[in-house]
Amino acid sequence: MWVEDLPNGKYKYCERYTDTKGKIRKVSVTLDKNSSRAQNEASRLLYNKIDAKLEKEKQKIEDEQNKIASITFWEVQDEYFSIYEETVKAKTASLRDTAKKKIRSLVSEETLLSDVNSVFILEILEKLYYKENYSYSYIKTLKASFNMVLDYAISKEYLSVNPIPNVKIKKKVLTLEQREKKKEKYLERNELKQVIKDMAVIDKSTSLLIEFMSLTGLRFGECVAIQNKNIENNILHINGTWDSVSNSKTTTKNIYSDRKITLPKRCLQIIDEYPLKYPKDKISKDNYIFIYKNNKPYNISVVNSRLKKINSSKNLSTHIFRHTHIALLTELGIPLKSIMERVGHNNPQTTLSIYSHVTEEMSKNIIEKLNEIDLLN
């Protein structure tokens, strides 16, 4: 304790103490005198003051700990997603919301955050994957959703450790059927021709749309988001994607997806042939190319439902035409880097999954070339 003389003739008695967080704090009291009796009184008052402050801090910590101890996983999940949905596109938020709902069907509303440990999460994911045969990619999606919430909990100091690194799911050994199915991610050239032909019978505009995707490698959202102003001569600037949730054009998937590609002649013909057009009084550079009803871009569910009507050994969806484009470029001997740039991939693994599967036509050519080799003469 020390004493400071004040201008008004009084005395300020001061003392330092360490608070509950380890910081040095100062308290003081002012008295009229600087006698032994006054010093004893000041000391008593100062230590009472320090005790009161420390007790208040301890009570605050205890209240916070009790709050954290009673907070549920659902509460933290809601808190996190109320912020998250403001930082991503509507479609991304919708996908994460689907995962959130699935998790809530497996984690009760009363489950405390502190109870969501690695064992708890592992039991849920193992049951879904090994017993109920959910796909490995779906399990990864749920695991990522858990991780987002738990990472947020750490940032808010609701948790000290994220249990997710200890949650490890071993991938099942693929059956022969599953391995063959992995090879069905793209169409051979003859299969593609047949699908386009069959679709032309069902709906001509859809037939032209899937042909365009096969020749460009565009994602469905990128394709239907093309506007007249995005095409200059035979150069297409892919600068956005159609968000079916917000029903509007938004930015591309990532910076690598924003790109310019050269269109083959057939693509320009497709644009001219496309049967659905804007009324003459509404034609502008902002018009979309691949429109459906009410001059709005095609809905992916409409196209996928039409694809289901086609009799094919492959699982037909809009994305198969993007993979088919990669296979076609591979067949033509185009380097991997060039293919990645054209389709807007930054991760070579994504392209390699298609690139590495040699098409039937290439396999035939390899055998034909090998049969021509005569090492004896």
Short mmCIF file of the C-alpha atoms (twelve columns), coordinates in Angstrom:
data_MODEL
# 
_entry.id   MODEL 
# 
loop_
_atom_site.group_PDB 
_atom_site.id 
_atom_site.type_symbol 
_atom_site.label_atom_id 
_atom_site.label_alt_id 
_atom_site.label_comp_id 
_atom_site.label_asym_id 
_atom_site.label_seq_id 
_atom_site.Cartn_x 
_atom_site.Cartn_y 
_atom_site.Cartn_z 
_atom_site.pdbx_PDB_model_num 
ATOM 1   C CA . MET A 1   0.000   0.000   0.000   1 
ATOM 2   C CA . TRP A 2   1.173   3.529   -0.707  1 
ATOM 3   C CA . VAL A 3   -0.196  7.005   -0.038  1 
ATOM 4   C CA . GLU A 4   -0.611  9.901   -2.459  1 
ATOM 5   C CA . ASP A 5   -1.138  13.494  -1.312  1 
ATOM 6   C CA . LEU A 6   -4.107  15.164  -3.001  1 
ATOM 7   C CA . PRO A 7   -4.372  18.917  -3.863  1 
ATOM 8   C CA . ASN A 8   -7.392  19.281  -1.577  1 
ATOM 9   C CA . GLY A 9   -5.353  18.191  1.451   1 
ATOM 10  C CA . LYS A 10  -6.742  14.673  1.600   1 
ATOM 11  C CA . TYR A 11  -4.859  11.400  1.136   1 
ATOM 12  C CA . LYS A 12  -5.355  8.637   -1.424  1 
ATOM 13  C CA . TYR A 13  -4.400  5.167   -0.216  1 
ATOM 14  C CA . CYS A 14  -3.581  2.758   -3.078  1 
ATOM 15  C CA . GLU A 15  -2.956  -0.962  -3.454  1 
ATOM 16  C CA . ARG A 16  -2.264  -3.348  -6.351  1 
ATOM 17  C CA . TYR A 17  -3.682  -6.842  -6.762  1 
ATOM 18  C CA . THR A 18  -3.770  -9.583  -9.402  1 
ATOM 19  C CA . ASP A 19  -7.192  -10.337 -10.894 1 
ATOM 20  C CA . THR A 20  -8.526  -13.774 -11.898 1 
ATOM 21  C CA . LYS A 21  -7.026  -13.397 -15.387 1 
ATOM 22  C CA . GLY A 22  -3.542  -12.636 -14.049 1 
ATOM 23  C CA . LYS A 23  -3.649  -8.903  -14.781 1 
ATOM 24  C CA . ILE A 24  -2.335  -6.317  -12.299 1 
ATOM 25  C CA . ARG A 25  -5.122  -4.010  -11.097 1 
ATOM 26  C CA . LYS A 26  -5.219  -0.978  -8.759  1 
ATOM 27  C CA . VAL A 27  -7.734  0.078   -6.102  1 
ATOM 28  C CA . SER A 28  -7.791  3.192   -3.933  1 
ATOM 29  C CA . VAL A 29  -9.653  4.933   -1.098  1 
ATOM 30  C CA . THR A 30  -9.485  8.581   0.002   1 
ATOM 31  C CA . LEU A 31  -9.278  9.597   3.681   1 
ATOM 32  C CA . ASP A 32  -8.875  12.915  5.503   1 
ATOM 33  C CA . LYS A 33  -5.832  11.921  7.562   1 
ATOM 34  C CA . ASN A 34  -2.510  10.107  7.200   1 
ATOM 35  C CA . SER A 35  -2.197  8.719   10.712  1 
ATOM 36  C CA . SER A 36  -1.491  5.149   11.847  1 
ATOM 37  C CA . ARG A 37  -5.162  4.727   12.608  1 
ATOM 38  C CA . ALA A 38  -6.092  6.089   9.163   1 
ATOM 39  C CA . GLN A 39  -3.593  3.744   7.509   1 
ATOM 40  C CA . ASN A 40  -5.100  0.733   9.285   1 
ATOM 41  C CA . GLU A 41  -8.577  1.831   8.217   1 
ATOM 42  C CA . ALA A 42  -7.404  2.362   4.632   1 
ATOM 43  C CA . SER A 43  -5.801  -1.092  4.570   1 
ATOM 44  C CA . ARG A 44  -9.062  -2.671  5.773   1 
ATOM 45  C CA . LEU A 45  -11.126 -0.779  3.186   1 
ATOM 46  C CA . LEU A 46  -8.700  -1.597  0.360   1 
ATOM 47  C CA . TYR A 47  -8.665  -5.324  1.082   1 
ATOM 48  C CA . ASN A 48  -12.440 -5.384  1.391   1 
ATOM 49  C CA . LYS A 49  -12.581 -3.678  -1.988  1 
ATOM 50  C CA . ILE A 50  -10.150 -6.195  -3.508  1 
ATOM 51  C CA . ASP A 51  -12.086 -9.132  -2.033  1 
ATOM 52  C CA . ALA A 52  -15.351 -7.751  -3.443  1 
ATOM 53  C CA . LYS A 53  -13.879 -7.302  -6.918  1 
ATOM 54  C CA . LEU A 54  -12.315 -10.785 -6.940  1 
ATOM 55  C CA . GLU A 55  -15.559 -12.305 -5.710  1 
ATOM 56  C CA . LYS A 56  -17.482 -10.523 -8.486  1 
ATOM 57  C CA . GLU A 57  -15.004 -11.782 -11.097 1 
ATOM 58  C CA . LYS A 58  -15.210 -15.332 -9.755  1 
ATOM 59  C CA . GLN A 59  -19.004 -15.193 -9.810  1 
ATOM 60  C CA . LYS A 60  -18.920 -13.980 -13.413 1 
ATOM 61  C CA . ILE A 61  -16.603 -16.841 -14.375 1 
ATOM 62  C CA . GLU A 62  -18.828 -19.307 -12.547 1 
ATOM 63  C CA . ASP A 63  -21.928 -17.958 -14.319 1 
ATOM 64  C CA . GLU A 64  -20.184 -18.240 -17.693 1 
ATOM 65  C CA . GLN A 65  -19.046 -21.773 -16.911 1 
ATOM 66  C CA . ASN A 66  -22.565 -22.740 -15.884 1 
ATOM 67  C CA . LYS A 67  -23.925 -21.216 -19.089 1 
ATOM 68  C CA . ILE A 68  -21.336 -23.073 -21.178 1 
ATOM 69  C CA . ALA A 69  -21.999 -26.292 -19.278 1 
ATOM 70  C CA . SER A 70  -25.724 -26.025 -20.028 1 
ATOM 71  C CA . ILE A 71  -25.478 -24.882 -23.666 1 
ATOM 72  C CA . THR A 72  -26.825 -27.427 -26.147 1 
ATOM 73  C CA . PHE A 73  -25.408 -28.469 -29.505 1 
ATOM 74  C CA . TRP A 74  -28.554 -27.176 -31.218 1 
ATOM 75  C CA . GLU A 75  -28.096 -23.719 -29.664 1 
ATOM 76  C CA . VAL A 76  -24.520 -23.439 -30.934 1 
ATOM 77  C CA . GLN A 77  -25.577 -24.827 -34.307 1 
ATOM 78  C CA . ASP A 78  -28.275 -22.135 -34.620 1 
ATOM 79  C CA . GLU A 79  -25.863 -19.436 -33.498 1 
ATOM 80  C CA . TYR A 80  -23.267 -20.509 -36.062 1 
ATOM 81  C CA . PHE A 81  -25.630 -20.918 -39.016 1 
ATOM 82  C CA . SER A 82  -27.301 -17.544 -38.430 1 
ATOM 83  C CA . ILE A 83  -23.889 -16.034 -39.269 1 
ATOM 84  C CA . TYR A 84  -22.809 -18.614 -41.863 1 
ATOM 85  C CA . GLU A 85  -25.837 -18.144 -44.112 1 
ATOM 86  C CA . GLU A 86  -24.944 -14.452 -44.426 1 
ATOM 87  C CA . THR A 87  -21.491 -15.321 -45.817 1 
ATOM 88  C CA . VAL A 88  -22.343 -17.824 -48.569 1 
ATOM 89  C CA . LYS A 89  -24.605 -18.137 -51.590 1 
ATOM 90  C CA . ALA A 90  -28.209 -19.192 -51.059 1 
ATOM 91  C CA . LYS A 91  -27.580 -22.553 -52.743 1 
ATOM 92  C CA . THR A 92  -24.588 -23.327 -50.499 1 
ATOM 93  C CA . ALA A 93  -26.574 -22.307 -47.419 1 
ATOM 94  C CA . SER A 94  -29.417 -24.563 -48.556 1 
ATOM 95  C CA . LEU A 95  -27.071 -27.562 -48.913 1 
ATOM 96  C CA . ARG A 96  -25.611 -26.952 -45.456 1 
ATOM 97  C CA . ASP A 97  -29.111 -26.562 -44.038 1 
ATOM 98  C CA . THR A 98  -29.985 -30.011 -45.394 1 
ATOM 99  C CA . ALA A 99  -26.963 -31.470 -43.574 1 
ATOM 100 C CA . LYS A 100 -27.961 -29.543 -40.444 1 
ATOM 101 C CA . LYS A 101 -31.448 -31.078 -40.504 1 
ATOM 102 C CA . LYS A 102 -30.012 -34.564 -40.960 1 
ATOM 103 C CA . ILE A 103 -27.730 -34.077 -37.963 1 
ATOM 104 C CA . ARG A 104 -30.694 -32.853 -35.907 1 
ATOM 105 C CA . SER A 105 -32.554 -36.050 -36.718 1 
ATOM 106 C CA . LEU A 106 -29.659 -37.902 -35.057 1 
ATOM 107 C CA . VAL A 107 -28.756 -35.505 -32.220 1 
ATOM 108 C CA . SER A 108 -31.568 -34.661 -29.793 1 
ATOM 109 C CA . GLU A 109 -32.406 -31.061 -28.939 1 
ATOM 110 C CA . GLU A 110 -31.394 -31.637 -25.294 1 
ATOM 111 C CA . THR A 111 -27.897 -32.920 -26.149 1 
ATOM 112 C CA . LEU A 112 -25.297 -30.759 -24.434 1 
ATOM 113 C CA . LEU A 113 -22.434 -29.390 -26.488 1 
ATOM 114 C CA . SER A 114 -20.000 -30.913 -23.994 1 
ATOM 115 C CA . ASP A 115 -21.424 -34.374 -24.771 1 
ATOM 116 C CA . VAL A 116 -20.671 -34.096 -28.496 1 
ATOM 117 C CA . ASN A 117 -17.250 -35.723 -28.336 1 
ATOM 118 C CA . SER A 118 -15.363 -37.903 -30.830 1 
ATOM 119 C CA . VAL A 119 -17.033 -41.114 -29.610 1 
ATOM 120 C CA . PHE A 120 -20.498 -39.556 -29.926 1 
ATOM 121 C CA . ILE A 121 -19.878 -38.333 -33.503 1 
ATOM 122 C CA . LEU A 122 -18.094 -41.519 -34.540 1 
ATOM 123 C CA . GLU A 123 -21.013 -43.710 -33.450 1 
ATOM 124 C CA . ILE A 124 -23.408 -41.623 -35.563 1 
ATOM 125 C CA . LEU A 125 -21.254 -41.599 -38.693 1 
ATOM 126 C CA . GLU A 126 -20.242 -45.266 -38.437 1 
ATOM 127 C CA . LYS A 127 -23.875 -46.330 -38.184 1 
ATOM 128 C CA . LEU A 128 -24.830 -44.286 -41.250 1 
ATOM 129 C CA . TYR A 129 -21.892 -45.505 -43.323 1 
ATOM 130 C CA . TYR A 130 -21.393 -49.136 -42.313 1 
ATOM 131 C CA . LYS A 131 -24.946 -50.104 -41.308 1 
ATOM 132 C CA . GLU A 132 -27.240 -47.872 -43.360 1 
ATOM 133 C CA . ASN A 133 -24.948 -47.648 -46.416 1 
ATOM 134 C CA . TYR A 134 -24.887 -43.892 -46.857 1 
ATOM 135 C CA . SER A 135 -22.212 -42.806 -49.331 1 
ATOM 136 C CA . TYR A 136 -18.723 -41.923 -48.134 1 
ATOM 137 C CA . SER A 137 -19.034 -38.437 -49.656 1 
ATOM 138 C CA . TYR A 138 -22.256 -37.844 -47.688 1 
ATOM 139 C CA . ILE A 139 -20.526 -38.931 -44.470 1 
ATOM 140 C CA . LYS A 140 -17.752 -36.432 -45.229 1 
ATOM 141 C CA . THR A 141 -20.401 -33.726 -45.678 1 
ATOM 142 C CA . LEU A 142 -21.941 -34.466 -42.265 1 
ATOM 143 C CA . LYS A 143 -18.513 -34.610 -40.643 1 
ATOM 144 C CA . ALA A 144 -17.672 -31.214 -42.168 1 
ATOM 145 C CA . SER A 145 -20.932 -29.808 -40.813 1 
ATOM 146 C CA . PHE A 146 -20.090 -31.038 -37.305 1 
ATOM 147 C CA . ASN A 147 -16.610 -29.546 -37.684 1 
ATOM 148 C CA . MET A 148 -17.919 -26.102 -38.661 1 
ATOM 149 C CA . VAL A 149 -20.121 -25.884 -35.571 1 
ATOM 150 C CA . LEU A 150 -17.424 -27.188 -33.212 1 
ATOM 151 C CA . ASP A 151 -14.783 -24.843 -34.640 1 
ATOM 152 C CA . TYR A 152 -17.199 -21.982 -34.024 1 
ATOM 153 C CA . ALA A 153 -17.737 -23.230 -30.458 1 
ATOM 154 C CA . ILE A 154 -13.977 -23.011 -29.864 1 
ATOM 155 C CA . SER A 155 -13.835 -19.456 -31.230 1 
ATOM 156 C CA . LYS A 156 -16.602 -18.520 -28.757 1 
ATOM 157 C CA . GLU A 157 -14.753 -20.366 -25.959 1 
ATOM 158 C CA . TYR A 158 -17.643 -22.779 -25.447 1 
ATOM 159 C CA . LEU A 159 -15.138 -25.598 -26.030 1 
ATOM 160 C CA . SER A 160 -11.377 -25.876 -25.590 1 
ATOM 161 C CA . VAL A 161 -10.783 -28.773 -28.013 1 
ATOM 162 C CA . ASN A 162 -12.434 -29.807 -31.284 1 
ATOM 163 C CA . PRO A 163 -12.955 -33.610 -31.243 1 
ATOM 164 C CA . ILE A 164 -13.270 -33.892 -35.048 1 
ATOM 165 C CA . PRO A 165 -9.567  -34.745 -35.753 1 
ATOM 166 C CA . ASN A 166 -10.151 -37.947 -33.761 1 
ATOM 167 C CA . VAL A 167 -13.180 -38.886 -35.867 1 
ATOM 168 C CA . LYS A 168 -11.801 -41.156 -38.572 1 
ATOM 169 C CA . ILE A 169 -13.989 -43.248 -40.867 1 
ATOM 170 C CA . LYS A 170 -12.227 -45.918 -42.902 1 
ATOM 171 C CA . LYS A 171 -13.456 -46.237 -46.446 1 
ATOM 172 C CA . LYS A 172 -15.128 -49.527 -47.315 1 
ATOM 173 C CA . VAL A 173 -13.555 -51.818 -49.891 1 
ATOM 174 C CA . LEU A 174 -15.341 -51.302 -53.204 1 
ATOM 175 C CA . THR A 175 -17.262 -54.200 -54.687 1 
ATOM 176 C CA . LEU A 176 -16.754 -55.103 -58.349 1 
ATOM 177 C CA . GLU A 177 -20.113 -53.516 -59.124 1 
ATOM 178 C CA . GLN A 178 -19.122 -50.292 -57.339 1 
ATOM 179 C CA . ARG A 179 -15.820 -50.169 -59.210 1 
ATOM 180 C CA . GLU A 180 -17.623 -50.526 -62.506 1 
ATOM 181 C CA . LYS A 181 -20.048 -47.806 -61.476 1 
ATOM 182 C CA . LYS A 182 -17.112 -45.442 -60.897 1 
ATOM 183 C CA . LYS A 183 -16.274 -45.862 -64.565 1 
ATOM 184 C CA . GLU A 184 -19.774 -44.734 -65.483 1 
ATOM 185 C CA . LYS A 185 -19.131 -41.070 -64.719 1 
ATOM 186 C CA . TYR A 186 -18.912 -40.212 -68.392 1 
ATOM 187 C CA . LEU A 187 -20.366 -41.339 -71.713 1 
ATOM 188 C CA . GLU A 188 -18.458 -42.897 -74.580 1 
ATOM 189 C CA . ARG A 189 -18.810 -40.995 -77.835 1 
ATOM 190 C CA . ASN A 190 -21.333 -43.469 -79.264 1 
ATOM 191 C CA . GLU A 191 -23.337 -43.359 -76.011 1 
ATOM 192 C CA . LEU A 192 -23.366 -39.565 -76.056 1 
ATOM 193 C CA . LYS A 193 -24.682 -39.497 -79.615 1 
ATOM 194 C CA . GLN A 194 -27.489 -41.871 -78.658 1 
ATOM 195 C CA . VAL A 195 -28.463 -39.868 -75.557 1 
ATOM 196 C CA . ILE A 196 -28.609 -36.630 -77.576 1 
ATOM 197 C CA . LYS A 197 -30.668 -38.394 -80.235 1 
ATOM 198 C CA . ASP A 198 -33.076 -39.880 -77.671 1 
ATOM 199 C CA . MET A 199 -33.432 -36.544 -75.888 1 
ATOM 200 C CA . ALA A 200 -34.284 -34.809 -79.176 1 
ATOM 201 C CA . VAL A 201 -37.377 -37.039 -79.335 1 
ATOM 202 C CA . ILE A 202 -38.364 -36.088 -75.768 1 
ATOM 203 C CA . ASP A 203 -37.522 -32.374 -75.992 1 
ATOM 204 C CA . LYS A 204 -35.450 -30.583 -78.621 1 
ATOM 205 C CA . SER A 205 -34.324 -27.665 -76.421 1 
ATOM 206 C CA . THR A 206 -33.022 -30.036 -73.720 1 
ATOM 207 C CA . SER A 207 -31.217 -32.039 -76.388 1 
ATOM 208 C CA . LEU A 208 -29.398 -28.903 -77.569 1 
ATOM 209 C CA . LEU A 209 -28.594 -27.914 -73.990 1 
ATOM 210 C CA . ILE A 210 -26.901 -31.218 -73.104 1 
ATOM 211 C CA . GLU A 211 -25.035 -31.213 -76.413 1 
ATOM 212 C CA . PHE A 212 -23.722 -27.722 -75.589 1 
ATOM 213 C CA . MET A 213 -22.548 -28.905 -72.147 1 
ATOM 214 C CA . SER A 214 -20.802 -31.902 -73.714 1 
ATOM 215 C CA . LEU A 215 -18.885 -29.615 -76.077 1 
ATOM 216 C CA . THR A 216 -17.914 -27.040 -73.433 1 
ATOM 217 C CA . GLY A 217 -17.614 -28.904 -70.119 1 
ATOM 218 C CA . LEU A 218 -19.684 -26.251 -68.362 1 
ATOM 219 C CA . ARG A 219 -21.437 -26.986 -65.104 1 
ATOM 220 C CA . PHE A 220 -25.216 -26.862 -65.491 1 
ATOM 221 C CA . GLY A 221 -25.507 -23.615 -63.506 1 
ATOM 222 C CA . GLU A 222 -22.769 -21.999 -65.603 1 
ATOM 223 C CA . CYS A 223 -24.435 -23.086 -68.823 1 
ATOM 224 C CA . VAL A 224 -27.901 -21.730 -68.100 1 
ATOM 225 C CA . ALA A 225 -26.401 -18.493 -66.716 1 
ATOM 226 C CA . ILE A 226 -24.897 -17.586 -70.118 1 
ATOM 227 C CA . GLN A 227 -26.183 -14.248 -71.380 1 
ATOM 228 C CA . ASN A 228 -25.836 -12.749 -74.845 1 
ATOM 229 C CA . LYS A 229 -23.287 -10.272 -73.517 1 
ATOM 230 C CA . ASN A 230 -21.035 -13.153 -72.387 1 
ATOM 231 C CA . ILE A 231 -20.333 -14.215 -75.991 1 
ATOM 232 C CA . GLU A 232 -18.068 -12.246 -78.308 1 
ATOM 233 C CA . ASN A 233 -17.476 -13.916 -81.672 1 
ATOM 234 C CA . ASN A 234 -16.556 -17.461 -80.579 1 
ATOM 235 C CA . ILE A 235 -15.249 -16.557 -77.109 1 
ATOM 236 C CA . LEU A 236 -17.450 -17.325 -74.122 1 
ATOM 237 C CA . HIS A 237 -16.811 -15.554 -70.817 1 
ATOM 238 C CA . ILE A 238 -18.078 -17.741 -67.979 1 
ATOM 239 C CA . ASN A 239 -18.595 -15.196 -65.212 1 
ATOM 240 C CA . GLY A 240 -21.447 -16.603 -63.151 1 
ATOM 241 C CA . THR A 241 -23.734 -19.465 -62.281 1 
ATOM 242 C CA . TRP A 242 -27.501 -19.746 -61.891 1 
ATOM 243 C CA . ASP A 243 -28.576 -20.171 -58.274 1 
ATOM 244 C CA . SER A 244 -31.826 -22.127 -58.281 1 
ATOM 245 C CA . VAL A 245 -32.483 -21.262 -54.623 1 
ATOM 246 C CA . SER A 246 -32.292 -17.469 -54.958 1 
ATOM 247 C CA . ASN A 247 -33.466 -17.745 -58.590 1 
ATOM 248 C CA . SER A 248 -30.736 -15.388 -59.760 1 
ATOM 249 C CA . LYS A 249 -27.301 -15.285 -61.374 1 
ATOM 250 C CA . THR A 250 -24.479 -15.291 -58.833 1 
ATOM 251 C CA . THR A 251 -20.687 -15.470 -58.947 1 
ATOM 252 C CA . THR A 252 -18.920 -18.615 -60.150 1 
ATOM 253 C CA . LYS A 253 -18.031 -21.479 -57.811 1 
ATOM 254 C CA . ASN A 254 -14.503 -20.083 -57.290 1 
ATOM 255 C CA . ILE A 255 -11.970 -17.768 -58.965 1 
ATOM 256 C CA . TYR A 256 -10.769 -20.580 -61.239 1 
ATOM 257 C CA . SER A 257 -14.308 -21.057 -62.525 1 
ATOM 258 C CA . ASP A 258 -14.389 -17.487 -63.866 1 
ATOM 259 C CA . ARG A 259 -12.796 -18.124 -67.254 1 
ATOM 260 C CA . LYS A 260 -12.922 -17.615 -71.000 1 
ATOM 261 C CA . ILE A 261 -13.153 -20.513 -73.437 1 
ATOM 262 C CA . THR A 262 -13.316 -20.843 -77.206 1 
ATOM 263 C CA . LEU A 263 -16.571 -22.240 -78.557 1 
ATOM 264 C CA . PRO A 264 -16.518 -24.771 -81.402 1 
ATOM 265 C CA . LYS A 265 -18.666 -23.986 -84.446 1 
ATOM 266 C CA . ARG A 266 -21.330 -26.455 -83.368 1 
ATOM 267 C CA . CYS A 267 -21.921 -24.488 -80.131 1 
ATOM 268 C CA . LEU A 268 -22.635 -21.326 -82.112 1 
ATOM 269 C CA . GLN A 269 -25.049 -23.324 -84.281 1 
ATOM 270 C CA . ILE A 270 -26.782 -24.644 -81.154 1 
ATOM 271 C CA . ILE A 271 -27.356 -21.085 -79.911 1 
ATOM 272 C CA . ASP A 272 -28.922 -20.177 -83.269 1 
ATOM 273 C CA . GLU A 273 -31.023 -23.363 -83.346 1 
ATOM 274 C CA . TYR A 274 -32.248 -23.102 -79.759 1 
ATOM 275 C CA . PRO A 275 -36.044 -22.939 -80.184 1 
ATOM 276 C CA . LEU A 276 -37.029 -20.883 -77.125 1 
ATOM 277 C CA . LYS A 277 -36.472 -17.170 -77.695 1 
ATOM 278 C CA . TYR A 278 -37.334 -13.899 -75.986 1 
ATOM 279 C CA . PRO A 279 -40.131 -11.817 -77.532 1 
ATOM 280 C CA . LYS A 280 -38.734 -9.314  -80.046 1 
ATOM 281 C CA . ASP A 281 -39.607 -6.382  -77.804 1 
ATOM 282 C CA . LYS A 282 -37.579 -7.862  -74.936 1 
ATOM 283 C CA . ILE A 283 -34.364 -8.771  -76.757 1 
ATOM 284 C CA . SER A 284 -31.213 -7.366  -75.104 1 
ATOM 285 C CA . LYS A 285 -27.614 -8.255  -74.266 1 
ATOM 286 C CA . ASP A 286 -28.804 -9.291  -70.801 1 
ATOM 287 C CA . ASN A 287 -30.988 -12.076 -72.240 1 
ATOM 288 C CA . TYR A 288 -30.165 -15.617 -71.200 1 
ATOM 289 C CA . ILE A 289 -29.510 -18.183 -73.941 1 
ATOM 290 C CA . PHE A 290 -30.954 -21.384 -72.504 1 
ATOM 291 C CA . ILE A 291 -34.340 -20.244 -71.273 1 
ATOM 292 C CA . TYR A 292 -37.361 -22.295 -70.276 1 
ATOM 293 C CA . LYS A 293 -40.677 -20.913 -69.024 1 
ATOM 294 C CA . ASN A 294 -41.236 -17.198 -68.333 1 
ATOM 295 C CA . ASN A 295 -37.916 -16.402 -70.037 1 
ATOM 296 C CA . LYS A 296 -36.018 -17.816 -67.048 1 
ATOM 297 C CA . PRO A 297 -33.041 -20.186 -67.298 1 
ATOM 298 C CA . TYR A 298 -33.728 -23.917 -67.277 1 
ATOM 299 C CA . ASN A 299 -34.269 -25.606 -63.924 1 
ATOM 300 C CA . ILE A 300 -31.888 -28.502 -63.287 1 
ATOM 301 C CA . SER A 301 -34.677 -30.737 -61.946 1 
ATOM 302 C CA . VAL A 302 -36.554 -30.432 -65.257 1 
ATOM 303 C CA . VAL A 303 -33.513 -31.568 -67.239 1 
ATOM 304 C CA . ASN A 304 -32.664 -34.410 -64.843 1 
ATOM 305 C CA . SER A 305 -36.249 -35.701 -64.897 1 
ATOM 306 C CA . ARG A 306 -36.121 -35.819 -68.703 1 
ATOM 307 C CA . LEU A 307 -32.780 -37.628 -68.612 1 
ATOM 308 C CA . LYS A 308 -34.365 -40.323 -66.425 1 
ATOM 309 C CA . LYS A 309 -36.726 -41.114 -69.299 1 
ATOM 310 C CA . ILE A 310 -33.822 -42.254 -71.471 1 
ATOM 311 C CA . ASN A 311 -32.963 -45.937 -71.404 1 
ATOM 312 C CA . SER A 312 -29.240 -46.008 -70.626 1 
ATOM 313 C CA . SER A 313 -26.858 -48.275 -68.728 1 
ATOM 314 C CA . LYS A 314 -25.288 -45.127 -67.248 1 
ATOM 315 C CA . ASN A 315 -26.740 -43.039 -64.437 1 
ATOM 316 C CA . LEU A 316 -27.705 -39.946 -66.426 1 
ATOM 317 C CA . SER A 317 -27.639 -36.510 -64.800 1 
ATOM 318 C CA . THR A 318 -26.565 -33.084 -66.021 1 
ATOM 319 C CA . HIS A 319 -23.076 -33.471 -64.523 1 
ATOM 320 C CA . ILE A 320 -22.245 -36.511 -66.660 1 
ATOM 321 C CA . PHE A 321 -21.904 -34.223 -69.691 1 
ATOM 322 C CA . ARG A 322 -19.174 -32.202 -67.957 1 
ATOM 323 C CA . HIS A 323 -17.310 -35.436 -67.249 1 
ATOM 324 C CA . THR A 324 -17.932 -36.568 -70.814 1 
ATOM 325 C CA . HIS A 325 -16.305 -33.375 -72.102 1 
ATOM 326 C CA . ILE A 326 -13.184 -34.162 -70.050 1 
ATOM 327 C CA . ALA A 327 -13.175 -37.699 -71.491 1 
ATOM 328 C CA . LEU A 328 -13.548 -36.357 -75.047 1 
ATOM 329 C CA . LEU A 329 -10.608 -33.980 -74.583 1 
ATOM 330 C CA . THR A 330 -8.555  -36.816 -73.099 1 
ATOM 331 C CA . GLU A 331 -9.378  -38.936 -76.134 1 
ATOM 332 C CA . LEU A 332 -8.134  -36.099 -78.351 1 
ATOM 333 C CA . GLY A 333 -4.812  -36.075 -76.491 1 
ATOM 334 C CA . ILE A 334 -5.296  -32.657 -74.869 1 
ATOM 335 C CA . PRO A 335 -2.880  -32.102 -71.917 1 
ATOM 336 C CA . LEU A 336 -4.317  -32.325 -68.411 1 
ATOM 337 C CA . LYS A 337 -3.452  -28.686 -67.576 1 
ATOM 338 C CA . SER A 338 -5.315  -27.416 -70.650 1 
ATOM 339 C CA . ILE A 339 -8.362  -29.519 -69.754 1 
ATOM 340 C CA . MET A 340 -8.322  -28.171 -66.195 1 
ATOM 341 C CA . GLU A 341 -8.214  -24.584 -67.451 1 
ATOM 342 C CA . ARG A 342 -11.096 -25.186 -69.849 1 
ATOM 343 C CA . VAL A 343 -13.402 -26.735 -67.264 1 
ATOM 344 C CA . GLY A 344 -12.345 -24.401 -64.435 1 
ATOM 345 C CA . HIS A 345 -10.720 -26.946 -62.128 1 
ATOM 346 C CA . ASN A 346 -7.926  -25.936 -59.748 1 
ATOM 347 C CA . ASN A 347 -7.563  -29.358 -58.130 1 
ATOM 348 C CA . PRO A 348 -5.990  -31.850 -60.577 1 
ATOM 349 C CA . GLN A 349 -7.487  -34.757 -58.625 1 
ATOM 350 C CA . THR A 350 -10.973 -33.762 -59.760 1 
ATOM 351 C CA . THR A 351 -9.994  -33.893 -63.429 1 
ATOM 352 C CA . LEU A 352 -7.735  -36.925 -62.978 1 
ATOM 353 C CA . SER A 353 -10.642 -39.036 -61.732 1 
ATOM 354 C CA . ILE A 354 -12.013 -38.842 -65.286 1 
ATOM 355 C CA . TYR A 355 -8.722  -38.356 -67.129 1 
ATOM 356 C CA . SER A 356 -7.249  -41.578 -65.727 1 
ATOM 357 C CA . HIS A 357 -10.139 -43.732 -66.907 1 
ATOM 358 C CA . VAL A 358 -9.098  -44.486 -70.475 1 
ATOM 359 C CA . THR A 359 -12.092 -44.519 -72.804 1 
ATOM 360 C CA . GLU A 360 -13.093 -47.570 -74.804 1 
ATOM 361 C CA . GLU A 361 -11.928 -45.976 -78.024 1 
ATOM 362 C CA . MET A 362 -8.480  -45.233 -76.580 1 
ATOM 363 C CA . SER A 363 -8.210  -48.785 -75.229 1 
ATOM 364 C CA . LYS A 364 -8.979  -50.181 -78.681 1 
ATOM 365 C CA . ASN A 365 -6.326  -47.943 -80.216 1 
ATOM 366 C CA . ILE A 366 -3.731  -49.123 -77.694 1 
ATOM 367 C CA . ILE A 367 -4.376  -52.785 -78.545 1 
ATOM 368 C CA . GLU A 368 -4.350  -52.060 -82.260 1 
ATOM 369 C CA . LYS A 369 -0.990  -50.303 -81.945 1 
ATOM 370 C CA . LEU A 370 0.438   -53.083 -79.765 1 
ATOM 371 C CA . ASN A 371 -0.675  -55.722 -82.286 1 
ATOM 372 C CA . GLU A 372 1.293   -53.893 -84.965 1 
ATOM 373 C CA . ILE A 373 4.544   -54.206 -83.018 1 
ATOM 374 C CA . ASP A 374 6.754   -57.064 -84.208 1 
ATOM 375 C CA . LEU A 375 9.769   -57.514 -81.969 1 
ATOM 376 C CA . LEU A 376 10.992  -60.702 -83.693 1 
ATOM 377 C CA . ASN A 377 11.509  -59.379 -87.244 1 
# 
